[in-house]
C-alpha cells in the first residue's frame, strides 16, 4: 500500500460504498503483471478513505 488517507471517521450504522479502479498495468513477464489500483470508501457522497495499492497479479502465460 503506497498511499492511505483517512478523511473522516466511520461510525456504527453508516452505509458505506466502495470503489476500486485499475489505474496501471505493467506486464513484467508472460505470467505476471504489476497492477496499480486506487480506491475510495464513502458515505452519503463524502469520501472517508482513499488508498493506492500495487499488487502482483499472476495468470496464464499470454500466447
N, C-alpha and C positions, 0 to 999 in steps of 0.2 A: 504494500500500500504506500503510495507516494504522497498523497495529499488528503488529509482528513480534516474537515471543518465542521464544528458543531455551532449552529447559529442560534438555536433556541432549545429549551428543554422539552422532553417528551413526557407527557403526563398520562396517568391512567385514564382510560376511556377515550383517548384520542383515536380517530380513524386515520391511519397512515397510508400513504400512497407512495410507491417507489418506482423508479425508472432507471434503467441501465442502458447505455449507448456504447457501442463499439466505435472507438474513435481512430484506431490504428491497428493494422495487422502487418507484421513483418515476418515473412517466411524465412526461417533460419536454415532449415533442412527440408528434405522432402516430406518428412513425417511430423514436423512440429513448427509452430509459429508463436511469436511473442505478440500477445493481444493486449491492447490498452483499452480500458473501459472507464467511463465516467458515469457516476450515479448520483441520484438525489433521493431524499426521503422528505415528504412534505405532508402538511395537514392544512386543509382549507386554503390552499394556494400559497401558503407560507413555507419556504424551504427551511427545513430544520437541520439537515445534514447533507454534506456533499463529500464525495470520495472519488479519487482517481486510483485505479489499480492496474497493475500489469501482471499478466499471468502467462505461463507456458501452456499451450494447448497442443495435445498430441492427437494425431489422427492417422488415417491411412495415407500411405505414400501416394502423391499425385502422379498420374500417368500422362 
